[in-house]
Amino acid sequence: MVNVDVSVFIQIINFLVLIWVLNLVLYKPIRKILIQRKEKVTALEMGAETSLQEAKAREAAFDQGIKAARAKGLKEKDSFMQEAGEEEKRIVGEINAKAQSDLAAVREQIARDAAAVRAALQKEVDGFAKAIGQKILGRAI
C-alpha cells in the first residue's frame, strides 16, 4: 500500500513551483511573442488589403481617365472632321464658282470668236460664191 506522507505534499508544491517558474520563464515570453507575431501578421494583412483596395481604386480611376480621354479624343476628332467637311465644302464651292466663271468667260470668248469668224466668212461668202459659180459654169460671172 502507498503511504501518504509529507513527501507527497512537497512534490505537489515542487510541481506547482515548477509550473510557476516555467510559466514565468518560458510560456509567458513565448505567448507574448506569438501575440506580437499575430498582431504583426494582422497589421500586414490589413496593409495588404488596404494596398489592394487602393490599387483597385487607382485602376478604376485610370480606367475612368482613359475613357474620358477617349471621349475627349472622339469629340475633338468629330469637331475636326466637321471643320474639315466645312472647309471642303467651302473649297469645292470656290472651285465651282471659279470653274463657272472660267466656263462663262470661255463661252463668251468662243461666242466672240465665232461671231468674228462668221463676220469674216460673211465677207468672203460673195467671193466664194463667185469662185464656185465660175468652176461650175466654167466661165466668169
Summary of the structure (lengths in Angstrom):
residues: 141
radius of gyration: 57.9
end to end distance: 185.8
largest distance: 186.5
contacts: 267
relative contact order: 0.03
helix: 94%
strand: 0%
